[in-house]
Amino acid sequence: MNSSFPALALIFSGPSGVGKSSVCQRLFELMPALHFSLSCTTRAPRPGETAGLSYHFLTRERFAAQLAAGEFLEHAQVHGEYYGTLFSEVRPYLERGQDVILDIDVQGARQILANVRGTDLERRFISVFLLPPSLEVLEQRLRGRGSESEKQIRERLQRGREEMGCWSEYDYVMISNEVHESARQLQAIFTAARRRCSILPENFHV
């Protein structure tokens, strides 16, 4: 008898400054077994970053080799450096019944969903887009961080507008208001999505 509901991988997207990191941190309190998919990068660690906690820091040669071997779910080149998500950050966790969350931008989400289409992983993925209450609120949050120049803020706002137009590509959409409530909504999405009949194994019964 198999009455266990399957683990899921949740793609979590939204414009810079919308609060994804804060929501994820609160979600980990509600779902302590949740695995956060760690990205790879070829750039050097920044002050305060730790290998294996902030990123998997790879040489360009190793990144290229793993890419050629088909080990990446998605990858991109940003400002001359490479970033990507490994299959090994998702599949092993799902196989042992552990949920995964991936903080991924729109382009990366499209890549992942295209790469798992037609595979055994396809039914395990769900996607959620986090929208700000308004563009004005998003701008306030970006300025409140105090970590970007005026040029960077305007660039992030422009990119944010473009990304927000893609919300309908996702399975679920949320409005980022209170962090704890947003985390509870994400937890509810996990709970409901894993009970879809379409993803249950054939031998599922109680």
C-alpha positions as CSV (number, residue, x, y, z in Angstrom):
1,M,0.0,0.0,0.0
2,N,1.3,3.5,-0.8
3,S,-0.6,6.3,0.8
4,S,2.2,8.9,0.6
5,F,1.6,12.1,-1.4
6,P,4.5,12.9,-3.7
7,A,7.1,15.6,-3.0
8,L,7.0,18.7,-5.3
9,A,9.4,21.2,-6.7
10,L,8.0,24.7,-6.6
11,I,9.4,27.3,-9.0
12,F,9.1,30.7,-7.2
13,S,9.4,33.8,-9.4
14,G,8.8,37.5,-9.1
15,P,10.5,40.9,-9.8
16,S,13.5,41.9,-7.8
17,G,12.4,43.6,-4.5
18,V,9.0,41.8,-4.3
19,G,10.1,39.9,-1.2
20,K,10.7,36.3,-2.3
21,S,13.7,35.8,0.0
22,S,11.7,37.0,3.0
23,V,8.8,34.8,2.1
24,C,11.1,31.8,1.7
25,Q,12.7,32.4,5.1
26,R,9.3,32.4,6.8
27,L,8.2,29.3,4.8
28,F,11.2,27.4,6.1
29,E,9.8,27.9,9.6
30,L,6.5,26.4,8.5
31,M,8.2,23.6,6.5
32,P,11.6,22.9,8.1
33,A,12.2,19.9,5.8
34,L,11.9,22.0,2.7
35,H,15.1,22.0,0.5
36,F,16.1,25.3,-1.1
37,S,17.7,24.7,-4.5
38,L,21.2,26.2,-4.5
39,S,22.3,27.8,-7.7
40,C,25.8,27.5,-9.3
41,T,27.8,30.4,-10.5
42,T,31.2,31.1,-12.0
43,R,31.6,34.5,-10.3
44,A,33.8,34.9,-7.3
45,P,32.2,34.9,-3.8
46,R,31.2,38.3,-2.5
47,P,31.9,39.4,1.1
48,G,29.7,37.3,3.5
49,E,29.0,34.6,1.0
50,T,29.9,31.0,1.8
51,A,30.4,28.1,-0.7
52,G,27.7,25.5,-0.3
53,L,25.4,28.0,1.5
54,S,25.2,31.0,-0.8
55,Y,26.0,29.3,-4.1
56,H,28.0,26.4,-5.5
57,F,31.0,28.4,-6.8
58,L,32.4,26.6,-9.9
59,T,35.3,27.3,-12.3
60,R,34.3,28.1,-15.8
61,E,35.8,24.8,-16.9
62,R,33.8,22.8,-14.5
63,F,30.6,24.7,-15.3
64,A,31.2,24.0,-19.0
65,A,31.8,20.4,-18.4
66,Q,28.7,19.9,-16.3
67,L,26.7,21.8,-18.9
68,A,28.0,19.6,-21.7
69,A,27.1,16.5,-19.7
70,G,23.4,17.7,-19.4
71,E,23.5,18.2,-15.7
72,F,21.8,21.6,-15.6
73,L,18.0,22.1,-15.4
74,E,18.6,25.7,-16.5
75,H,21.5,28.1,-17.0
76,A,22.2,31.7,-18.2
77,Q,25.0,34.1,-18.7
78,V,24.7,37.3,-16.8
79,H,27.2,40.1,-17.0
80,G,29.8,37.7,-18.3
81,E,29.4,35.1,-15.6
82,Y,27.4,31.8,-15.7
83,Y,24.6,30.8,-13.4
84,G,22.6,27.6,-13.4
85,T,20.5,25.0,-11.5
86,L,21.6,21.4,-11.3
87,F,19.3,18.4,-11.6
88,S,21.1,17.2,-8.5
89,E,19.6,20.1,-6.5
90,V,16.1,18.7,-7.3
91,R,15.8,15.0,-8.3
92,P,17.5,13.3,-5.3
93,Y,15.4,15.3,-2.8
94,L,12.1,14.5,-4.6
95,E,13.0,10.9,-4.8
96,R,13.3,10.7,-1.0
97,G,10.1,12.6,-0.4
98,Q,11.5,16.1,0.3
99,D,9.9,19.2,-1.2
100,V,12.1,21.6,-3.1
101,I,11.7,25.4,-3.7
102,L,13.6,27.1,-6.5
103,D,14.0,30.9,-6.6
104,I,14.2,31.3,-10.4
105,D,13.5,34.2,-12.8
106,V,11.1,34.0,-15.7
107,Q,13.7,32.9,-18.3
108,G,15.0,30.2,-16.0
109,A,11.5,29.0,-15.2
110,R,10.8,28.6,-18.9
111,Q,14.0,26.6,-19.4
112,I,13.2,24.3,-16.5
113,L,9.7,23.5,-17.6
114,A,10.9,22.9,-21.2
115,N,13.7,20.6,-20.0
116,V,11.4,18.4,-17.8
117,R,8.5,18.2,-20.3
118,G,7.9,14.6,-21.2
119,T,10.1,13.3,-18.3
120,D,9.2,11.7,-15.0
121,L,9.9,15.1,-13.3
122,E,7.2,17.0,-15.3
123,R,4.3,16.3,-13.0
124,R,6.4,17.1,-9.9
125,F,6.9,20.8,-10.8
126,I,4.5,23.6,-10.0
127,S,5.1,27.3,-10.5
128,V,4.1,30.4,-8.5
129,F,4.5,34.1,-9.4
130,L,4.7,36.7,-6.6
131,L,3.4,40.1,-7.6
132,P,3.8,43.3,-5.7
133,P,0.7,45.2,-4.6
134,S,1.6,47.9,-7.1
135,L,4.6,49.2,-9.0
136,E,4.8,52.1,-6.5
137,V,5.2,49.6,-3.6
138,L,7.8,47.7,-5.5
139,E,9.8,50.9,-6.1
140,Q,9.5,51.8,-2.4
141,R,10.9,48.3,-1.4
142,L,13.8,48.6,-3.8
143,R,14.7,52.1,-2.6
144,G,14.3,50.9,1.0
145,R,17.0,48.3,0.6
146,G,19.6,51.1,0.1
147,S,21.9,48.7,-1.8
148,E,21.5,49.9,-5.4
149,S,22.3,53.1,-7.3
150,E,19.5,55.1,-9.0
151,K,20.5,53.6,-12.3
152,Q,20.2,50.0,-10.9
153,I,16.9,50.8,-9.3
154,R,15.5,52.0,-12.6
155,E,16.9,49.0,-14.5
156,R,15.3,46.6,-11.9
157,L,12.0,48.4,-12.1
158,Q,12.0,48.2,-15.9
159,R,12.8,44.5,-15.8
160,G,10.2,44.0,-13.1
161,R,7.5,45.5,-15.3
162,E,8.5,43.1,-18.1
163,E,8.5,40.1,-15.7
164,M,5.2,41.0,-14.2
165,G,3.6,40.7,-17.6
166,C,4.5,37.0,-17.6
167,W,2.4,36.0,-14.5
168,S,-0.2,34.1,-16.6
169,E,2.5,31.5,-17.6
170,Y,2.5,30.2,-14.0
171,D,0.2,27.8,-12.2
172,Y,-0.5,30.1,-9.3
173,V,-0.2,33.8,-8.6
174,M,0.1,35.6,-5.3
175,I,0.2,39.2,-4.1
176,S,3.0,40.1,-1.8
177,N,1.6,41.8,1.2
178,E,2.3,40.5,4.7
179,V,5.3,38.1,4.7
180,H,3.8,35.5,7.1
181,E,0.5,35.4,5.2
182,S,2.4,34.9,1.9
183,A,4.4,32.0,3.4
184,R,1.1,30.4,4.6
185,Q,-0.3,30.7,1.1
186,L,2.8,29.0,-0.4
187,Q,2.4,26.2,2.2
188,A,-1.2,25.9,1.2
189,I,-0.3,25.6,-2.5
190,F,2.2,22.8,-1.7
191,T,-0.6,21.0,0.3
192,A,-3.2,21.3,-2.4
193,A,-0.9,20.7,-5.4
194,R,0.5,17.4,-4.1
195,R,-3.1,16.1,-3.9
196,R,-3.8,16.5,-7.6
197,C,-5.0,13.2,-9.0
198,S,-2.9,13.8,-12.1
199,I,0.4,13.4,-10.1
200,L,-0.5,10.5,-7.8
201,P,1.2,7.2,-8.6
202,E,-0.9,4.4,-10.0
203,N,-0.5,2.3,-6.8
204,F,-1.9,5.1,-4.6
205,H,-4.6,3.9,-2.3
206,V,-5.6,4.1,1.4
